[in-house]
Structure formats: C-alpha cells, structure tokens
C-alpha cells in the first residue's frame, strides 16, 4: 500500500495491492495542511494540545509512505481540482485565478481534455467520483438543448455536462461547497441564517441543484428550481458527509459483487466536502459519540477547524 499527500488541498492516493493494475482510491480534503493531521506530528513538532488527532490517517501512513516536499498548482479549490484531474497548470484553462462561483459555473474542463478518469478507464478500470465536484456544470433546457445558465435550466432534465462527461462511470456529487450546493431542506439538524424557515427552497431558488447522481438531479420536483424537502433525495446539509461515504462504499460493494467487473481494477476519486465550512460532523463514528472541540486559527481569525475525538 502506498500513500501520497499534497499540501493545502491534500489528496491521499491509496493503492490496495501491489500489481500491474492496482485498485486506486484518491482522497482530497479542502483547507487542510501538513499540520492538520497527526500523521505528520513527528515532522511539525506540534504539541498534543495543538494537534488535531487523526488515528485513521496515522494508520494509513504507517502502511505506506509520507512525503514532506510536495506542491500544489494553486491555493484555491477549483484550480487545484482542475490541475489534479487534467495534469495541467490551472492557469492554462480559461479561469486564471480564484474559483468558480454561482449555481451555473460553466464547465472548466474542456470537452476533449483527457483526465485521470479517462486515463484509468482506457486501461480497463471502473471509475467513480463521490463528493465535491466544483469544476462547473452545464444544465439542460426543457427542449433538451444545453442551458445558457441557471435561469433557463430545467432541473428535471439530465445534466448536460458533468463528471460523467469527463471519464467517470459512477458519480454521486454536489456541485460545489456543501453549504452552497442546494437549499438545506433536511431535518436532522438546526437550520441556520436565512434558511431557518426554509424560505430558500422555492421555485426561484438560486442556491443550487442539491444532490446529483450521474446526470440526474435527484431532488428535482418539476416546480421551477424547487427541490424535494424530505426523503433520501432531500439536500440535508447535516448528513452530507455520511451520505457521500455511504455512496463510496456502495460503489465499492457493487464493483466487488459484479463478477465480470470485479476482475477489473477500480479508480475512486473521493473529494470530500470536509474540511471546508460549514462543518457537518456526524453524531457518531463507528458507534461512538463524537465530541466536537473548536479552535481558532491564528493566521485566519474568521476560519475555524474541528478536532473530533470519540468518547
């Protein structure tokens, strides 16, 4: 097993076995640096009181390799994803700086641009993406033509351009940061800010499409841009992390149960919505309750990180 980390936006590449075509799982975490995992505590010399303790990452590191001289193509979310998936400097694309904004966010990866997913697929891999896309979407009009923007998008129609157009066979994702991918219609946690009375989830809402499965916007009601407000397709902000992890496990389980495909390797790209705020910590992990402690970062007085410890 091997482990590869890049800083700022940290991917973890896990190879399940030593072979000519190993299974590959690539994790990416937002807003995470070398000091945010105890796997690197030996290097950063953080004290136990300062350190966020991540025993699962420590276990992965002990089974593979750690890198202490790594680099990122950008300090921002969207260009980092573009560089990782395409192998290009992000400034070679049309977006020269910052990130994609808005519910439309025209696709950043060019139509004929090879990606990690198309590379793996060309070698017989089953490919999957679960988590935060944030590389732009193209929606579809009622007449089936590509939408010019959010305003003429018909959410009951399949997405015209998304992960499935760039090499992924299986995709369960949100359009961008989880607090801005859809109006929170969930019921498992308190509503915040403007969403306290659910007034965002209306036919003219401009937050986002919620959950997307391959090309299908699963929460679409057909009533303008309004999304379903309950059930498994509702955009429940407070259960997003567990939803994505469940879908990742679903893909792996389906792959292993399929006798024809199980002989082929898989590539799973898992760009988690964590650690980007707002934080949506599970109530329990592995059957143990989670205690949340908050720390204010010295460098960014308005940013916060979470230390999760099981009791």
PyMOL commands that set and color helices and strands:
alter all, ss='L'
color gray80, all
select helices_A, chain A and resi 34-36+38-44+55-62+77-86+90-92+116-122+163-166+178-180+193-195+237-257+259-262
alter helices_A, ss='H'
color red, helices_A
select strands_A, chain A and resi 3-5+10-15+24-29+126-132+170-174+212-213+216-217+266-271+284-285+288-296+304-310
alter strands_A, ss='S'
color yellow, strands_A
deselect
rebuild
show_as cartoon
